[in-house]
Amino acid sequence: MALSTRLRVRSRITADGFFRWALAAAVAAAALLLVAVIYTIANFSTPLWGAVKPLDFLFGSGWNGVSVDEAGVTKVQYGAWPMIWGTLVTSLIGILVAAPVGILAAVYLVEFAPRRLAAPLTFLVEIVAAIPSVVIGLWALGDLSPRLRDSVEWWIASTLGHVIPWLSENPEAPSSTTVFRAGIVLAIMITPMVVAVGREVIRSVPQSLREGYIGMGATEWETIRAVVLPTARIGLIGAVLLAFGRAIGETIAVRLVIGMADSAVPSSLFQSGSSVAAKIAGNIGEADLAVERGALAGLGLALFAVTFVLSLCVRVLIRRANGGAGRGR
């Protein structure tokens, strides 16, 4: 009996050790993959840095490439700031629309919707999330874009355009592609992700917390506001962050709706612009010179840096919020 017990304990220790090493190997593999991707992109971008300084590339405007002037002097001009600006602004528009809509929809599906209605609505959200981005981009370009131009964009420009210059009317002829419409398309694409992840996070809140607060006389809305949402706060922030990451890296749908105005930052959200992912997708097939491929690789590094900085800022804010809550208690 004692021998069999020792054997079971030994086998359990062996299994725990193997499981621990397997998890460590998975984490190491993910880290090595990330390092390999960054190293490869950085290696591809090497020809660019001999012609353009990193800060000039990051904050410069104009994407004229390699040109030869009348005196026979070769000029290299690559500025990534218009694309970085377009990426950040479109993603910000998308998340400002998708975050509240997605969280409220998740709360409704978990807390208020009858079971016979919640199941088909959840299935519908999953179907929308599975629609390919190119299909959404084609629909937005052919149908949604003119509707937004004649309704939402016109109302915002006529109401706020004289106060906020970035919301003024397009001084040129109305375009079929604008930064604002790209942000709305991103909102449509990432809202199902916020709903799906937020729904699972809210469902994980223990039912006993709800029942205890309701037992003290709170209404259902007070319970959601004071118990459910604070308890699920970290998970909901994670859902928004995941959606924001997808918005930053979205390519085809944004490429079809935002345009390719990459020479300068547009003066209004109702003008054409560009994004980092759209620029890479649109120019990678035409990059014949090493410096051209290096410039696109530099855009990839800039996109990674933006994503990393945003993720780091969100983590710092979450840690400070948790620390502040702990000190408050």
C-alpha positions as CSV (number, residue, x, y, z in Angstrom):
1,M,0.0,0.0,0.0
2,A,2.8,2.3,0.9
3,L,4.7,1.4,-2.3
4,S,1.7,2.1,-4.5
5,T,1.2,5.4,-2.8
6,R,4.8,6.4,-3.5
7,L,4.5,5.3,-7.1
8,R,1.3,7.5,-7.5
9,V,3.0,10.5,-5.9
10,R,6.1,10.0,-8.1
11,S,4.1,9.7,-11.3
12,R,2.1,12.8,-10.3
13,I,5.3,14.7,-9.7
14,T,6.7,13.5,-13.1
15,A,3.5,14.6,-14.9
16,D,3.5,18.0,-13.2
17,G,7.1,18.5,-14.2
18,F,6.5,17.5,-17.8
19,F,3.5,19.8,-17.9
20,R,5.5,22.7,-16.5
21,W,8.3,22.2,-19.0
22,A,5.7,21.9,-21.9
23,L,4.2,25.3,-20.9
24,A,7.6,26.9,-20.6
25,A,8.5,25.5,-24.1
26,A,5.3,27.0,-25.6
27,V,6.1,30.4,-24.1
28,A,9.7,30.2,-25.3
29,A,8.5,29.2,-28.8
30,A,6.1,32.2,-28.9
31,A,8.9,34.6,-27.8
32,L,11.4,33.2,-30.3
33,L,8.8,33.6,-33.1
34,L,8.2,37.2,-32.1
35,V,12.0,37.8,-32.1
36,A,12.4,36.1,-35.5
37,V,9.6,38.2,-37.1
38,I,11.1,41.5,-35.7
39,Y,14.6,40.5,-36.8
40,T,13.5,39.6,-40.3
41,I,11.5,42.8,-40.8
42,A,14.4,44.9,-39.4
43,N,16.8,43.1,-41.7
44,F,14.6,43.9,-44.7
45,S,14.5,47.6,-43.7
46,T,18.3,47.9,-43.5
47,P,18.6,49.5,-47.0
48,L,16.3,52.3,-46.0
49,W,18.3,53.6,-43.1
50,G,21.3,54.3,-45.2
51,A,19.2,56.9,-47.2
52,V,16.7,58.1,-44.6
53,K,17.2,58.8,-40.9
54,P,14.8,56.9,-38.6
55,L,13.2,60.0,-37.1
56,D,12.8,61.6,-40.5
57,F,11.1,58.5,-41.7
58,L,8.8,58.2,-38.7
59,F,7.7,61.8,-38.5
60,G,8.2,62.9,-42.1
61,S,5.6,63.4,-44.9
62,G,5.8,62.6,-48.5
63,W,6.3,59.2,-50.1
64,N,8.0,60.1,-53.4
65,G,10.4,57.2,-53.3
66,V,13.5,57.3,-55.4
67,S,13.7,60.1,-57.9
68,V,16.4,61.8,-60.0
69,D,16.2,65.6,-60.4
70,E,17.2,67.7,-63.4
71,A,20.8,67.9,-62.1
72,G,21.1,64.1,-62.0
73,V,21.0,63.9,-58.2
74,T,19.2,60.9,-56.7
75,K,16.7,61.8,-54.0
76,V,15.1,59.4,-51.6
77,Q,12.0,60.6,-49.8
78,Y,9.9,58.4,-47.5
79,G,7.8,59.7,-44.7
80,A,5.6,57.4,-42.7
81,W,3.7,59.9,-40.5
82,P,0.6,60.3,-42.8
83,M,0.1,56.5,-42.8
84,I,0.7,56.3,-39.0
85,W,-1.8,59.1,-38.5
86,G,-4.3,57.4,-40.6
87,T,-3.9,54.1,-38.8
88,L,-4.3,55.7,-35.4
89,V,-7.3,58.0,-36.3
90,T,-9.3,55.3,-38.1
91,S,-8.6,52.8,-35.3
92,L,-9.6,55.4,-32.7
93,I,-12.9,56.2,-34.6
94,G,-13.6,52.5,-34.8
95,I,-13.0,51.7,-31.1
96,L,-14.9,54.8,-30.0
97,V,-17.9,53.4,-31.8
98,A,-17.4,49.7,-31.2
99,A,-16.5,49.7,-27.5
100,P,-19.7,51.2,-26.1
101,V,-21.9,49.4,-28.6
102,G,-20.2,46.1,-28.1
103,I,-20.2,46.3,-24.3
104,L,-23.9,47.3,-24.1
105,A,-24.8,44.5,-26.5
106,A,-22.9,42.0,-24.4
107,V,-24.7,43.2,-21.3
108,Y,-28.0,42.8,-23.0
109,L,-27.3,39.3,-24.3
110,V,-26.2,38.1,-20.8
111,E,-28.5,40.1,-18.4
112,F,-31.7,41.0,-20.3
113,A,-32.3,39.0,-23.4
114,P,-34.6,35.9,-23.1
115,R,-32.8,32.7,-23.8
116,R,-34.8,32.1,-27.0
117,L,-33.7,35.5,-28.3
118,A,-30.1,35.4,-26.9
119,A,-29.1,32.3,-28.8
120,P,-30.0,33.5,-32.3
121,L,-28.5,37.0,-31.6
122,T,-25.3,35.4,-30.4
123,F,-25.2,33.3,-33.6
124,L,-25.8,36.4,-35.7
125,V,-22.9,38.2,-34.0
126,E,-20.6,35.2,-34.7
127,I,-21.7,35.2,-38.4
128,V,-20.9,38.9,-38.7
129,A,-17.5,38.4,-37.2
130,A,-16.8,35.6,-39.7
131,I,-17.5,37.8,-42.8
132,P,-14.3,38.3,-44.8
133,S,-12.9,41.8,-44.6
134,V,-12.8,42.1,-48.4
135,V,-16.5,41.5,-48.5
136,I,-17.2,44.2,-45.9
137,G,-14.9,46.5,-47.8
138,L,-16.7,46.0,-51.1
139,W,-20.0,46.6,-49.5
140,A,-18.8,49.7,-47.8
141,L,-17.3,51.1,-51.0
142,G,-20.4,50.4,-53.1
143,D,-23.2,51.1,-50.7
144,L,-22.2,52.3,-47.2
145,S,-19.8,55.0,-48.4
146,P,-22.3,57.2,-50.4
147,R,-24.8,56.8,-47.6
148,L,-22.4,58.0,-45.0
149,R,-21.3,60.9,-47.2
150,D,-24.9,62.1,-47.7
151,S,-26.1,61.6,-44.1
152,V,-23.6,61.3,-41.2
153,E,-20.7,63.2,-42.8
154,W,-22.9,66.0,-44.1
155,W,-24.6,66.4,-40.6
156,I,-21.3,66.4,-38.7
157,A,-19.6,68.9,-41.1
158,S,-22.6,71.2,-41.1
159,T,-23.0,71.1,-37.3
160,L,-19.4,70.9,-36.0
161,G,-17.3,71.8,-39.0
162,H,-17.2,75.5,-38.3
163,V,-15.9,74.8,-34.7
164,I,-13.6,71.9,-35.3
165,P,-11.4,72.2,-38.5
166,W,-10.9,68.4,-38.7
167,L,-14.6,68.0,-39.1
168,S,-15.1,70.5,-41.8
169,E,-16.4,69.8,-45.2
170,N,-14.1,68.4,-47.9
171,P,-12.8,71.5,-49.7
172,E,-12.4,69.4,-52.8
173,A,-15.1,67.4,-54.6
174,P,-16.8,64.8,-52.5
175,S,-14.7,61.7,-52.5
176,S,-15.7,58.0,-52.4
177,T,-13.0,57.3,-49.9
178,T,-12.4,59.2,-46.6
179,V,-10.7,58.6,-43.2
180,F,-14.0,58.8,-41.4
181,R,-15.7,56.1,-43.5
182,A,-12.7,53.8,-42.9
183,G,-13.1,54.3,-39.2
184,I,-16.8,53.4,-39.4
185,V,-16.0,50.3,-41.4
186,L,-13.5,49.3,-38.7
187,A,-16.2,49.8,-36.1
188,I,-18.5,47.5,-38.0
189,M,-15.8,44.8,-38.2
190,I,-14.5,44.9,-34.6
191,T,-17.9,45.3,-32.8
192,P,-18.6,41.5,-33.0
193,M,-15.3,40.8,-31.3
194,V,-16.1,43.1,-28.4
195,V,-19.5,41.5,-28.1
196,A,-18.2,38.0,-28.2
197,V,-15.4,38.4,-25.7
198,G,-17.4,40.8,-23.5
199,R,-20.3,38.3,-23.4
200,E,-18.0,35.6,-22.1
201,V,-16.4,37.9,-19.5
202,I,-19.7,39.1,-18.2
203,R,-21.0,35.5,-18.0
204,S,-18.0,34.6,-15.8
205,V,-19.1,37.0,-13.1
206,P,-20.4,34.8,-10.2
207,Q,-24.2,34.8,-9.9
208,S,-23.9,35.0,-6.2
209,L,-22.6,38.5,-6.5
210,R,-25.7,39.6,-8.4
211,E,-28.0,37.8,-6.0
212,G,-26.4,39.3,-3.0
213,Y,-26.6,42.9,-4.3
214,I,-30.2,42.4,-5.4
215,G,-31.0,41.0,-2.0
216,M,-29.9,44.3,-0.4
217,G,-32.6,46.1,-2.5
218,A,-30.7,47.1,-5.6
219,T,-32.3,47.3,-8.9
220,E,-31.1,45.2,-11.9
221,W,-29.4,48.2,-13.5
222,E,-27.7,49.2,-10.2
223,T,-26.4,45.6,-9.9
224,I,-24.9,45.8,-13.4
225,R,-23.4,49.2,-12.8
226,A,-22.0,48.5,-9.3
227,V,-21.2,44.8,-9.4
228,V,-21.1,43.2,-12.9
229,L,-19.2,45.8,-14.9
230,P,-16.6,46.6,-12.2
231,T,-16.0,42.8,-11.7
232,A,-15.6,42.3,-15.4
233,R,-13.6,45.5,-16.0
234,I,-10.3,43.9,-16.7
235,G,-11.8,41.4,-19.2
236,L,-13.8,44.1,-20.9
237,I,-10.7,46.2,-21.3
238,G,-8.9,43.2,-22.8
239,A,-11.8,42.7,-25.2
240,V,-11.5,46.4,-26.3
241,L,-7.7,46.0,-26.6
242,L,-8.0,42.9,-28.8
243,A,-10.5,44.7,-31.0
244,F,-8.2,47.8,-31.2
245,G,-5.3,45.6,-32.2
246,R,-7.4,44.1,-35.1
247,A,-8.4,47.6,-36.2
248,I,-4.8,48.7,-36.3
249,G,-3.7,45.8,-38.5
250,E,-6.8,45.6,-40.8
251,T,-5.8,45.9,-44.4
252,I,-8.2,45.1,-47.3
253,A,-11.4,46.8,-46.0
254,V,-9.4,49.9,-45.0
255,R,-7.6,49.9,-48.3
256,L,-10.8,50.0,-50.3
257,V,-12.4,52.8,-48.2
258,I,-9.7,55.1,-47.0
259,G,-7.9,55.8,-50.3
260,M,-4.2,56.2,-51.0
261,A,-3.5,59.9,-50.2
262,D,-0.2,59.3,-48.5
263,S,1.7,62.5,-49.3
264,A,0.5,64.5,-46.3
265,V,-1.8,64.3,-43.3
266,P,-5.3,65.3,-44.5
267,S,-6.8,68.5,-43.1
268,S,-10.2,66.9,-42.5
269,L,-11.5,63.5,-41.6
270,F,-13.7,63.7,-44.7
271,Q,-10.8,63.6,-47.0
272,S,-8.9,60.6,-48.4
273,G,-6.0,59.3,-46.4
274,S,-3.9,56.2,-45.9
275,S,-2.9,53.6,-43.3
276,V,0.2,51.6,-42.7
277,A,-1.3,48.2,-43.5
278,A,-3.1,49.6,-46.6
279,K,0.1,51.2,-47.8
280,I,2.1,48.0,-47.5
281,A,-0.6,45.9,-49.2
282,G,-0.9,48.4,-52.0
283,N,2.8,48.9,-52.8
284,I,4.4,45.5,-52.0
285,G,3.9,44.2,-55.5
286,E,5.5,47.3,-57.1
287,A,8.6,47.4,-54.8
288,D,11.4,46.5,-57.1
289,L,14.3,48.3,-55.4
290,A,15.9,47.3,-52.2
291,V,15.2,50.7,-50.6
292,E,11.5,50.5,-51.6
293,R,11.2,47.1,-49.9
294,G,13.1,48.6,-47.0
295,A,10.6,51.4,-46.7
296,L,7.7,49.0,-46.6
297,A,9.5,47.0,-44.0
298,G,10.1,50.2,-42.0
299,L,6.3,50.8,-42.1
300,G,5.9,47.3,-40.6
301,L,8.3,48.1,-37.8
302,A,6.5,51.4,-37.2
303,L,3.2,49.5,-37.0
304,F,4.7,47.0,-34.5
305,A,6.1,49.9,-32.4
306,V,2.7,51.7,-32.3
307,T,0.9,48.5,-31.3
308,F,3.6,47.7,-28.6
309,V,3.4,51.2,-27.1
310,L,-0.4,51.2,-27.0
311,S,-0.5,47.8,-25.4
312,L,2.1,48.9,-22.8
313,C,0.1,52.0,-22.0
314,V,-3.1,50.0,-21.5
315,R,-1.3,47.6,-19.2
316,V,0.2,50.4,-17.1
317,L,-3.3,52.0,-16.8
318,I,-4.8,48.7,-15.7
319,R,-2.1,48.1,-13.1
320,R,-2.5,51.6,-11.7
321,A,-6.3,51.2,-11.6
322,N,-6.0,47.9,-9.7
323,G,-3.4,49.4,-7.4
324,G,-5.6,52.4,-6.7
325,A,-8.6,50.2,-6.0
326,G,-6.5,48.1,-3.6
327,R,-5.3,51.2,-1.7
328,G,-8.9,52.4,-1.6
329,R,-10.0,49.3,0.1
